[in-house]
């Protein structure tokens, strides 16, 4: 691919334009709503056009069989005689993500003008959204792990600002802080990984004509070096980077922030905490995949990827389990997101970049759709979020209902028509074929069943039965429903890009030739596995409908059907398996105890030693003082009197008003200097 | 050639005398101080910009003083010195701007107040330019005295013990320094930093000490170290700091944390490392443990403070702890290992950048605290506030930028220096580096807690009419915040001059 093309040289504009827009909006005043929304939408719109241009450029390179990656690097600063370079990279991975983020982002921006129409901090909202978009796009094009990390942290900042957007609510302020700190736990490991990688390879560029940190030469070095516990440096660094990814993508055990992040406005949940930012962790693993998989041979894998697979699979099941017993419409979706991110991680670890990334893309569309649909429901029910107080909304909110159903079926993996089916099935298939263990596969298929179940439960309670709330539900305005409809089209249509017969997405990401070949379906074991997965989905849908749809809930205060069946299990699930309580009882306590200890040491131990020392000096000081006041001050005061009588410096007296300190100090300094001179002189003479 | 550095040091001293004459006329005294501060800022900016990229000493002034005693008037700056001049000038200007003529602080004997601030600046300038111990020490002490009186006379309740503690503590450090250098003089007959560093580099310093005074070079190193360890500070020599920072009038705290704390780091770089590299290497492990303690315990102690000024006092300890960590980590024999050399270079680049960044950010944070203080009637307890984003969005937004700079957010100044420090320390001392990253996490927790408790949550009735920043105040702070952003995005602006200096310094004492 030709690096001298305009779009490659100016790829930085894609993140820069929304950032500049954010800066301009920051200068606007609260009432300038139209201007702020126009700047944000206009900025991201231009980025979308540029992203499409970048995408078509990669596409044309691919179809002409050329090399599809080009990077532009520049020096940021110098360390010693070395140049520390930053840069950006355009390849299929980045191109696909750029288009997805700008497109979904733009829809959500437009939706937000409706959703946030009555918020007094409307302008600030668009400032933060724009900054988010810029930073997120920066993550995508970074050709340097540190640059990626920097954008990554700014993304974290905007997530923090937007979760705490309604700052007057203590719960929102607390959730924002929790999100930032939990992800930062992962990030300090990530930072160590960066520092280590930099120390070992001398560069942080991903691609640099063979000299990059994830190109074969550097990887060979990393593989030959050994860290502790029999790991190679490559594995250790890979694991540290994955810790950062796990924090951002809500993987166990750093998932606790993501459900709380739902305190933010719903468009934020859709854009940041479902479609894009939380997927950044998955993208990071995909970006450094050569490092994660360094040393793997056919039929085996690396320690790093094994860890990714297991963490992902456990998270996938965990999220699905907990989602079953939640009653907040957004929290159900949040746990669903946690779970789906786990699927993506398993996809990356067992099937490679394309399989994980395809689910990322389809999920971005249908999960954004679900969140925006939930926002529409919340909006229509006058800020009600509890599904027990909804019901029967399919009549009053037909567009929302239809589009939401599409999202729900896509997420559940309803066969053939919906994109989620194809992308999830590819992951399940890859996990099945994984040579190391069948464990992740088993966890994933249980999760698949539960996914269909909890989504049916939610849809049945929200849209079927009779309305159980006290508001007057109404359909949302066009500015909100049109984005829903567009997203619904993609939630269906995208599946076509990833069928076994026409694996467009995989071929594109891996830059391989593509052909339509229905023989793709005849791979051994593929169809039976698909049938099995489909069966599980139907069981989940059926169970959900049996328990919640056939006999609609009429009393919002009645215990849940599952709660009646098994109160203990239900309370564990509803309590989210008590991770938060566990952390409160352990890490947060240790933190408080150590902070107390640090303060105690300060006050008692160090402070005590100092007091003891100073007490012993007090005696000496008393002696000094008496000498001072008897002799030195006496002479000084006399001198001052003489100055006054001779009409000396008036201002000096002003200082003289302050009790003796200044005077004795000055004299003291002079004496000290004199002493030093005298000692020095005598010693000097000895030498001379 | 014009004696630029002498002029630079003289301007605040002369202006200080003039301010003193202004007596009780606060506006005039402050006006004089502002003019002096602005002109020194311009001059030091010019010095910074006209430094070459050789990394060697520039603007050198030399004159005999007391030749028989090896005392010479010898001034000069390299990238390190010039950057510190610039920082001192910026922080002084900010401190003067924060000392409002109608405030309680400046209304009591304003002439003396501004005179002392200017004298302090003069002391800082002298310290950062002197290349002869005698001369350097004079200014080192000279900066201490005005600081003492500023705390003693204008501080908050409880200022007396705080001022005394500050003075006694630093004085102990100074005595240790003085004794060590007198011993060095006896051994070598020189007070000149460059001569002494040259002797250390060619290996003749330790034998000289040995032959004149016996095997005490390690003790001399520890004496010098103590002087600087108190000033920075290094735990456990820090207990003066929280009391001093919280009791000092806030503009003075800006000077203490923004500029004076850098004197200690500067001394370590200019004197301790070049002269006593071998000796520091011998005690490297305990020093690294103390530096790690400083980073982690400093941050942790900040987490339980109730007073905002104390919180950021401890946070200051934490931030300068990274500098100490890096300085001690690089104190080891390099040999010809280029990988180690590169790590040392990265670490020192980071240290010097961190000095500037921390000075800028900490001074800015205390500036905001002074605004908070004057609006809340002096109460800076963290429980006193809440929900301020509502009545004062600009204040919270701008202070938020400074706070996130302190947190080390990429895109703002603090991140690059901390990254470089960890890049340098990791290969040389991976365990202290690993433990110290905890400091980054705890600092984030502390700062976000401040934001949560002060800016967010419900707004108490009494702050419903909390006044936002005036446009004049915004104008003061906007350039500082802009500088944070610029340095975060284009660190080469500083590193371009610092990096050659670091290479020069390292070439001098590498062994």
Interface residues (C-beta under 8 A of the other chain):
Chain A: X75 X76 X77 X78 X79 X80 X81 X82 X146 X149 X150 X151 X153 X154 X157 X160 X164 X167 X168 X170 X172 X173 X174 X176 X177 X180 X181 X184 X185 X188 X191 X192 X195 X196 X198 X199 X202 X591 X592 X594 X595 X596 X597 X598 X599 X601 X602 X605 X606 X607 X609 X610 X614 X617 X651 X654 X655 X658 X661 X662 X665 X669 X673 X676 X677 X679 X680 X681 X683 X684 X685 X687 X688
Chain B: X20 X21 X23 X66 X68 X69 X70 X109 X111 X112 X134 X138 X141 X145 X148 X149 X152 X153 X165 X168 X169 X178 X182 X185 X186 X189 X235 X236 X238 X239 X240 X242 X296 X297 X298 X300 X301 X303 X304 X305 X339 X341 X342 X343 X345 X346 X349 X387 X389 X390 X404 X409 X410 X411 X415 X416 X419 X420 X422 X423 X426 X427 X433 X434 X437 X438 X440 X441 X442 X444 X445 X448 X449 X451 X452 X455 X456 X457 X458 X459 X491 X492 X495 X496 X499 X502 X503
